[in-house]
Amino acid sequence: MGPLGRETWAQRLGTFRASPSAFMAGPEGEDLGRDLLSDLRSEKLSEPMKVALLALCLEYPAQLWPDAPAAEAAATSLLDTLVLLPPRPSALRRPLLLAATTALAAGGALSPASGASRRLLPLLLGLASGRDLGRSFGPASEQRPLQATAWECLRELESCRPGLLGGCLGLLRALLGREGPVQPLSLLLALALRNALVIQARAGAGLQGLLTAGDSSMEGGPWNWTLAEEGDVHLQPQAPSWPAAEEGECGLAALELSPEEARELRATVAQLLDASYLLTPVAQAQLLWLLGWALRGLRGQPPVLFKPQLVRLLGTAQLTLLHATLALKAAFGEALFTAQDEALLLRRLTLAAQHPALPLPTHLFYLHCLLNFPENWPLGPTGEEAAPLLLGSQLCRGLLPSLLHEPMALLARLHLLCLLCMEEEEKEEKGQDQSPRHYLEELLAGLRQRAALDRGPRALATLCFQASYLVAHCLAGQSVVLTPLTQGLAQLYRTRPALAPHFVDLLDRVGPELQEPLRVALRQEVVSRPGREEALRWHLLMLARVADGDAQSATLNFLWATATHCTDWGLQQALLRVCRALLRAGVGGGLADLLQALARQLEDPDGQDHARLYYILLAHLAGPKLGVALGPSLAAPALASSLVAENQGFAAALMVQEAPAPVRLSVGPRRAEGPVPVLQLQVEVLEPVYSLELRFRVERQLYAPLGAVHVPCLCPGRPTRPLLLPLQPRRPAPARLAVRALYSTPSGLTCHAHLPPLLVTFADLFLPFPQPPEGAQLDFFEELWDSCLPKGTESRLWCPLGPEGLEALVSRHLEPFVVVAQPPVSYLVAIRLPPDSRLLLRLEAAQADGVPVALRTDDWAVLPLAGDYLRGLSAAG
């Protein structure tokens, strides 16, 4: 079969793009890839059509070549086509390079045994390094674009096979100082460096001269297939954040570098940063991500390498660079950013967010940065939402929300206003009309007024409930805000009952601080105002959510009054759902009479059977069994009859069910002994539980997997011994433990529940060193002190003291770790941090209000954690 014409290919491409899977399953799908590769060499097709065919190769490589042999053959054919191109300028060279690279990477054919790989890799490196590859690769005018394309192809291969270019690090460093494209080379070097660090750390080896090895020293070519095989886990080239428990960072902490390797690494990072101003803003941001990611988890590499770039970054108007700067601040904190830098960043973000000509996405970005600003010294506990300390109400006056703002901007500004209200809780001033709380109440009242408009837009009602939820979430502990919010929402329901679905959704999402008072207020609104007939279905929907064992008489009177108006099937089902809610709440007595009346009165057979079943259950089952029978099924299918749906509750009693947790778990006093840190867990139960199994999962794999804890029986009011949970940290850092409980109830049900996460603090990881011989304590401490340098770090800070003084503070928090004591003014403290770090403290020359602390550690990552811990000792009491 000869080459296809232009019109035929245009028709085939259109059909394929409309539905690739359907086309490949059809009669022409099997020959598409072969025809495409063959016609790329045909002289009958124009270059634009061939470019369109190559674009298809780039977009759908997995469909065209679904396995490794097919991808290998396709890459070989594409490389042959590239070699056969005439020496004149052509638009096909760059797409052919990209298509061959994509075929090998997407088809899983990239390996040392692949002939196409052995051809492609030297070709790419030769083009990228500017070597003379002969006239077959085009005229001089195409060399610069081909060089940039080759760098991009190499970066794609390094992303797919991390470590592949680990042997090229020395060559890439040398090329960075020559003429040629700086941006693709910088990004490739940063990516290859990051991947090599991670892979070598996992292997427990150093860089082994990779940063100094040149092209001539590489046996079998520069491709390090050994590193590529070890780096089989895909490493994202640009991480969105650097949480303390990130798996890659934990691996980097184990990397041991020689002094020469450390110098070469710092020189490489400095070289990349010095040339970063030549990159586009997006590329600069990606470069900062990669380098910051590597240095943050690497011991002995101080972040001061980024300091020369801060002058340029702090004044940037590019959002990507601003985001990268804030990420560096979150990663390194006070080790890189001074208090003046922090104040400048906050002022810039605040003023920029107030610019009236900003597009909405940019405006939301600035507000998001303010809401999540990484402070050097946050006052509250880790993870707690709070406005930055330097961000006062005066500075944010131009960021107050208004009803004229777009919904997303209004919610973001409202979030900031809520954080300001949290700060103002204990700062009551005379001018209350100007206080953030007063402004917040006026704004919420305006939102409710717009939502109450009859037949008003649904978006206005949605915005009102979103704002109410946000306020309830941020200000859950402030009754002075929640009380008027509850009253206002009750008034809104009274005005517009059609918003009942919004109220039900809000009740399902808010915490008990607003949920309980709002539920009581809404129930009172429903039972005291039956309303018009058209509002009856909304009243029944609301009552099914808020009905409980309280106010039984008023609720039953309402149901008796409305039963005669429930004439259609929908209203009858809504009425029966309220009865079901009352059954689960334990209401009897008058409910039995109502159910009997409904069984006789309702015309629909399904409604009659439903009411009769409820009456039988009420008459024959006790409270706990009735709750089980009416409980929701874990996976109840949609059934035609609501009577049959009730039987799903009985089946649920035979399955493992999710239930509210009857177990309360908390962390008890610390145990500073043994080879590993151990958490003492205090457990309380609200009802008897049997065969309790507590399963723990460490978020982000910061620690080794934790074993389950088993308890045969627990009863309320009986004392229980603490449960011991050994920890095996992979690096010394705080963590969150997700907790799941599996247990049996007295009624024979097996249930599971998710408990609130447990926080492992930095101090929970402290362990003492072995006790030195009598009289050798000072020498032992000085030996530990000297061993921390040069690979570690030293810092000094001021630790405030409470009224009880230094001796009481050390006795309460640091006594097990004191090596040398000269009370009440001097203490030498040595703390062991698993798995293999140490923290040494000199508390000397104490004064009335504080004590200067000199600290040393052999782990850079410990420094900010130790600073936060020491500054918080006086507040901990």
Secondary structure by P-SEA (a helix, b strand, c coil): cccccaaaaaaaaaaaaacaaaaaacccccaaaaaaaaacccccccaaaaaaaaaaaacccccccccaaaaaaaaaaaaaaaaaccccccccaaaaaaaaaaaaaaacccccccaaaaacaaaaaaaaaccccccccccccaaaaaaaaaaaaaaaaaaacccccccaaaaaaaaccccccaaaaaaaaaaaaaaaaaaaaaacccccccccccccccccccccaaaaaaacccccccccccccccaaaaaaaaccccaaaaaaaaaaaaaaaaacccccaaaaaaaaaaaaaaaaacccccccccccaaaaaaacccaaaaaaaaaaaaacccccccaaaaaaaaaaaaaaaacccccaaaaaaaaaaaaaccccccccccccccccccccccccccccccccccaaaaaaaaaaaaaaaaaacccccccccccaaaaaaaaaaaaaaaaacccccaaaaaaaaaaaaaaaaaacccaaaaaaaaaaaaaaaaacccaaaaaaaaaaccccaaaaaaaaaaaaaaaaccccccaaaaaaaaaaacccccaaaaaaaaaaaaccccccaaaaaaaaaaaaaaaaacccaaaaaaaaaaaaccccaaaaaaaaaaaaaaacccaaaaaaaacccccccccccaaaaaaaaaaaaaccccccccbbbbbccccccccbbbbbbbbbbcccccbbbbbbbbccccccbbbbbbbccccccccccbbbbbbbcccbbbbbbbbbbbbccccccccccccccccccccccccccccccccaaaaaaaaaaaacccccccbbbbbbbccccaaaaaaacccccccccccccbbbbbbbcccbbbbbbbbccccccbbbbbbbbccccaaaaaaaaaaaccccc
